[in-house]
Amino acid sequence: MNSFYAAHKNNHQISADSVPHFMITLLCSISPKTEALIGDTKELRYIKFPNTTADKTNFLNTK
């Protein structure tokens, strides 16, 4: 996962964000329900690729 994220995070056509661990800790402190939802999550990353062909989407999903 780390190498996949690192390979794509600086591409100008891709949106890539990572939630810092301290933010996850803060979110857990909001309420018991939020803490239960987050659970033992240590890292949260989001990558949005531009719309592309079905073949490219399948390639990225298997990677």
N, C-alpha and C positions, 0 to 999 in steps of 0.2 A: 504494500500500500504506500509506503513512504517513497519508494522510487517512482511509482506511477504519479503520485501527487507532485513530486519534485520535477519530473519531466514535463509536466504540463502547466504548472502554476504561473510561469512567467510569459506564457504565450499571450499576445495581445488580443487574440480572438476568443479567449477563454476567460470566464469568470471563475476565480478560485479563491476561496476564503477558508480560514481556519479559526475556530473559536479557541482562545487561550484557556488553559486549565483553570486559571483564577476566575474566569467568567462562568465556567461550568460550576465551580464551587459556589459562586454567588447565586446562580440560578437555583441550586439545590437548597439554599437557605431561604428562598421565598416562601415556601410552604411544604408541608409533608407530601402533598400530592405532586408537586413539581419534583421533589426529591425522588419519589417513587417512579415518576416518569423517566427521569434521567438515569436512575439506577447507578450502576458502577461504570458509566461511560467515562473514559479517560481522555478521549480525543474526539473532536467533531470537525469534519472537513466537508466542504461543498465544492463541487466542480460542475460548471455548466458549459457544455460544449455547444458551438453553433449548430443550427439545424443542418443536417447533412443527409447522405443517402442511408438507406437501410443497411447496406453492407458495412459502411463505416460505423454505424451505431452498433451493429453486432460485433464488430472487431473491438471497439472500445469496451463494450460490456464483457467480453470474454477476457480481455486483458486485465 
